[in-house]
């Protein structure tokens, strides 16, 4: 579930990145693209973790990347650099953060 959700979020973020590049906002585009796509890649890596500790570490990194993505989205929204509906992306990243936080905390309790 979280792997597919983070993948779909990354795809949706690519649309934003295209709009940012069209507006010559390359710094935002690069930062958001890196952090948003890193969420899913770390979740995917966690699924192939070599140990429970490795799984938790990768999920924690995914959570950190989601929080970084939220930061960039909030900054972009408040700066009004481009006209783009960011509320849906912000809502989704907040949901992803909650899911990842729950996964990390639950996994830590089971070790």
Contact map, one row per residue, 1 for C-alpha under 8 A:
111110000000000000000000000000000000000000000000000000000000000000000000000000000000000000000000000000000000000
111111000000000000000000000000000000000000100000000000000000000000000000000000000000000000000001001100000000000
111111100000000000000000000000000000000100110000000000000000000000000000000000000000000000000000000000000000000
111111110000000000000000000000000000000000000000000000000000000000000000000000000000000000000000000000000000000
111111111000000000000000000000000000000000000000000000000000000000000000000000000000000000000001000000000000000
011111111100000000000000000000000000101100100000000000000000000000000000000000000000000000000001000000000000000
001111111110000000000000000000000000100100000000000000000000000000000000000000000000000000000000000000000000000
000111111111000000000000000000000000000000000000000000000000000000000000000000000000000000000000000000000000000
000011111111100000000000000000000001000000000000000000000000000000000000000000000000000010011000000000000000000
000001111111110000000000000000001001100100000000000000000000000000000000000000000000000000000000000000000000000
000000111111111000000000000000000000000000000000000000000000000000000000000000000000000000000000000000000000000
000000011111111100000000000000000000000000000000000000000000000000000000000000000000000010000000000000000000000
000000001111111110000000000000011001000000000000000000000000000000000000000000000000000010000000000000000000000
000000000111111111000000000000001000000000000000000000000000000000000000000000000000000000000000000000000000000
000000000011111111100000000000000000000000000000000000000000000000000000000000000000000000000000000000000000000
000000000001111111110000000010000000000000000000000000000000000000000000000000000001000000000000000000000000000
000000000000111111111000000011011000000000000000000000000000000000000000000000000000000000000000000000000000000
000000000000011111111100000010000000000000000000000000000000000000000000000000000000000000000000000000000000000
000000000000001111111110000000000000000000000000000000000000000000000000000000000000000000000000000000000000000
000000000000000111111111110110000000000000000000000000000000000000000000000000000100000000000000000000000000000
000000000000000011111111110010000000000000000000000000000000000000000000000000000000000000000000000000000000000
000000000000000001111111100000000000000000000000000000000000000000000000000000000000000000000000000000000000000
000000000000000000111111100000000000000000000000000000000000000000000000000000000100000000000000000000000000000
000000000000000000011111110000000000000000000000000000000000000000000000000000000000000000000000000000000000000
000000000000000000011111111110000000000000000000000000000000000000000000000000000000000000000000000000000000000
000000000000000000011001111111000000000000000000000000000000000000000000000000000000000000000000000000000000000
000000000000000000000000111111100000000000000000000000000000000000000000000000000000000000000000000000000000000
000000000000000000010000111111110000000000000000000000000000000000000001000100000000000000000000000000000000000
000000000000000111011000111111111000000000000000000000000000000000000000000000000000000000000000000000000000000
000000000000000010000000011111111100000000000000000000000000000000000000000000000000000000000000000000000000000
000000000000000000000000001111111110000000000000000000000000000000000001000000000000000000000000000000000000000
000000000000100010000000000111111111000000000000000000000000000000001001100000000000000000000000000000000000000
000000000100110010000000000011111111100000000000000000000000000000000000000000000000000000000000000000000000000
000000000000000000000000000001111111110000000000000000000000000000000000000000000000000000000000000000000000000
000000000000000000000000000000111111111000000000000000000000000011011000000000000000000000000000000000000000000
000000001100100000000000000000011111111100000000000000000000000011001000000000000000000000000000000000000000000
000001100100000000000000000000001111111110000000000000000000000000000000000000000000000000000000000000000000000
000000000000000000000000000000000111111111000000000000000000010010000000000000000000000000000000000000000000000
000001000000000000000000000000000011111111100000000000000000111011000000000000000000000000000000000000000000000
001001100100000000000000000000000001111111110000000000000000010000000000000000000000000000000000000000000000000
000000000000000000000000000000000000111111111000000000000000010000000000000000000000000000000000000000000000000
000000000000000000000000000000000000011111111100000000000110110000000000000000000000000000000000000000000000000
011001000000000000000000000000000000001111111110000000000110010000000000000000000000000000000000000000000000000
001000000000000000000000000000000000000111111111000000000000000000000000000000000000000000000000000000000000000
000000000000000000000000000000000000000011111111100000100100000000000000000000000000000000000000000000000000000
000000000000000000000000000000000000000001111111100001111110000000000000000000000000000000000000000000000000000
000000000000000000000000000000000000000000111111100000100000000000000000000000000000000000000000000000000000000
000000000000000000000000000000000000000000011111110000100000000000000000000000000000000000000000000000000000000
000000000000000000000000000000000000000000001111111101100100000000000000000000000000000000000000000000000000000
000000000000000000000000000000000000000000000001111101100000000000000000000000000000000000000000000000000000000
000000000000000000000000000000000000000000000000111111100000000000000000000000000000000000000000000000000000000
000000000000000000000000000000000000000000000000111111110000000000000000000000000000000000000000000000000010001
000000000000000000000000000000000000000000000000001111111000000000000000000000000000000000000000000000000000000
000000000000000000000000000000000000000000000100111111111100000000000000000000000000000000000000000000000000000
000000000000000000000000000000000000000000001111111111111110000000000000000000000000000000000000000000000000000
000000000000000000000000000000000000000000000100000111111111000000000000000000000000000000000000000000010011000
000000000000000000000000000000000000000000000100000011111111100000000000000000000000000000000000000000000000000
000000000000000000000000000000000000000001101100100001111111110000000000000000000000000000000000000000000000000
000000000000000000000000000000000000000001100100000000111111111000000000000000000000000000000000000100110000000
000000000000000000000000000000000000000000000000000000011111111100000000000000000000000000000000000110010000000
000000000000000000000000000000000000001001000000000000001111111110000000000000000000000000000000000000000000000
000000000000000000000000000000000000011111100000000000000111111111000000000000000000000000000000000100000000000
000000000000000000000000000000000000001000000000000000000011111111100000000000000000000000000001100110000000000
000000000000000000000000000000000000000000000000000000000001111111110000000000000000000000000000000000000000000
000000000000000000000000000000000011011000000000000000000000111111111000000000000000000000000000000000000000000
000000000000000000000000000000000011001000000000000000000000011111111100000000000000000000001001100000000000000
000000000000000000000000000000000000000000000000000000000000001111111110000000000000000000001000100000000000000
000000000000000000000000000000000010000000000000000000000000000111111111000000000000000000000000000000000000000
000000000000000000000000000000010011000000000000000000000000000011111111100000000000000000001000000000000000000
000000000000000000000000000000000000000000000000000000000000000001111111110000000000000001001100000000000000000
000000000000000000000000000000000000000000000000000000000000000000111111111000000000000000000000000000000000000
000000000000000000000000000100110000000000000000000000000000000000011111111100000000000000000000000000000000000
000000000000000000000000000000010000000000000000000000000000000000001111111110000000010011000000000000000000000
000000000000000000000000000000000000000000000000000000000000000000000111111111000000000001000000000000000000000
000000000000000000000000000000000000000000000000000000000000000000000011111111100000000000000000000000000000000
000000000000000000000000000100000000000000000000000000000000000000000001111111111100000000000000000000000000000
000000000000000000000000000000000000000000000000000000000000000000000000111111111000010000000000000000000000000
000000000000000000000000000000000000000000000000000000000000000000000000011111110000000000000000000000000000000
000000000000000000000000000000000000000000000000000000000000000000000000001111111000000000000000000000000000000
000000000000000000000000000000000000000000000000000000000000000000000000000111111110000000000000000000000000000
000000000000000000000000000000000000000000000000000000000000000000000000000110111110000000000000000000000000000
000000000000000000010010000000000000000000000000000000000000000000000000000100011111000000000000000000000000000
000000000000000000000000000000000000000000000000000000000000000000000000000000011111100000000000000000000000000
000000000000000100000000000000000000000000000000000000000000000000000000000000000111110000000000000000000000000
000000000000000000000000000000000000000000000000000000000000000000000000000000000011111100000000000000000000000
000000000000000000000000000000000000000000000000000000000000000000000000100010000001111111000000000000000000000
000000000000000000000000000000000000000000000000000000000000000000000000000000000000111111100000000000000000000
000000000000000000000000000000000000000000000000000000000000000000000000000000000000111111110000000000000000000
000000001001100000000000000000000000000000000000000000000000000000000000100000000000011111111000000000000000000
000000000000000000000000000000000000000000000000000000000000000000000100110000000000011111111100000000000000000
000000000000000000000000000000000000000000000000000000000000000000000000000000000000001111111110000000000000000
000000001000000000000000000000000000000000000000000000000000000000000000000000000000000111111111000000000000000
000000001000000000000000000000000000000000000000000000000000000001101100000000000000000011111111100000000000000
000000000000000000000000000000000000000000000000000000000000000000000100000000000000000001111111110000000000000
000000000000000000000000000000000000000000000000000000000000000000000000000000000000000000111111111000000000000
010011000000000000000000000000000000000000000000000000000000001001000000000000000000000000011111111100000000000
000000000000000000000000000000000000000000000000000000000000001001100000000000000000000000001111111110000000000
000000000000000000000000000000000000000000000000000000000000000000000000000000000000000000000111111111000000000
010000000000000000000000000000000000000000000000000000000000000000000000000000000000000000000011111111100000000
010000000000000000000000000000000000000000000000000000000011011000000000000000000000000000000001111111110000000
000000000000000000000000000000000000000000000000000000000001001000000000000000000000000000000000111111111000000
000000000000000000000000000000000000000000000000000000000000000000000000000000000000000000000000011111111100000
000000000000000000000000000000000000000000000000000000000010000000000000000000000000000000000000001111111110000
000000000000000000000000000000000000000000000000000000010011000000000000000000000000000000000000000111111111000
000000000000000000000000000000000000000000000000000000000000000000000000000000000000000000000000000011111111100
000000000000000000000000000000000000000000000000000000000000000000000000000000000000000000000000000001111111110
000000000000000000000000000000000000000000000000000100010000000000000000000000000000000000000000000000111111111
000000000000000000000000000000000000000000000000000000010000000000000000000000000000000000000000000000011111111
000000000000000000000000000000000000000000000000000000000000000000000000000000000000000000000000000000001111111
000000000000000000000000000000000000000000000000000000000000000000000000000000000000000000000000000000000111111
000000000000000000000000000000000000000000000000000100000000000000000000000000000000000000000000000000000011111
